[in-house]
């Protein structure tokens, strides 16, 4: 069982920056892969970036060039640094963990709201 808690969301002006953090109840090096997703009303949840248990990263198009995913192994957290925010980045942002263990299982945080004003 992996419990994820996001923090850092809020209201920011267009062009501003925000850093989201996700705290894992499990040692993150034991988790195969973690990532950040977001979902806007009426839209499907979309993946933004993932980081593997060895620290490798992959970014999807909405995040490339503006967002950076990182981890703090000592704190069991992953962060999403978001720069040059736009109103269309307004969404609920979710932390995700894929743990293999005795079989692959996915876990989600409760989400944190990001609102970008124009």
Phi, psi and omega in degrees: 000130178239124178255127184242135178231119178269155174206167174104354179289170179163195181258131181218150179281155177305135183091350182277183182232156179206145175240124175263147179230145179231121180260128180257143177280346180249148175306123190291339176287348175270351181263128186303315185202142174231156183200174176243135177232167173214157179216128175258156179305131178081001180241159176284154176293135181236144179279141180251311184199150176229156175225133185272174180292346176259003176095001177290148183233150173223135179244141172269165186308316182298340185256344186297130176086342182239331184248148177227126177262139180212171180221155173236101185296326182292332182258354184056046179233152166238145181241158171231107176274123183241123180243163177050049184293146181238158178305327180288353173278353178300123184183172167268128184256133185239143172266142183227144177226134174248110181251133184275300178051232178275000179172149183296135178214141183253143179230150180230147169279180184277347179094152176224135186276133173241125178236124180249118182268148182270000000 
